[in-house]
Amino acid sequence: MDSAATLALAVLLIVIGAVHFYWAAGGTRGIDLAIPSAPGTNSRPVFTPGRAGTAAVGVLLFAGAAVATGHLLPAVQTILNFT
């Protein structure tokens, strides 16, 4: 890691990813703030995300944290034999 900004970005992505895993596991706290609602529908959500999609977003956010800190690229290079 090169800077405090990189660390802050990684921590932010990990926290947001953890929240997505919480939602994927059935948690409901804060979900009403994250999903937009259609105007005039008494807070009816515009869409209902599935558990698999929500977990996939969590995985991608964790991967983004790994990329930001430089930990994902060496693993990919090793797997693809680009060493």
WOLIN-V630676 format. One record per pair of residues at least 24 apart in sequence whose C-alpha atoms are under 6 Angstrom apart, sorted by the first residue. I is the first residue (numbers start at 0). J is the second residue. Records with the same first field share a line. If there is no record, write none. Layout:
I: J / J
This chain:
0: 68
9: 64
12: 60 / 64
13: 61
16: 57 / 60 / 61
19: 53 / 57
20: 54 / 57
23: 50 / 53 / 54
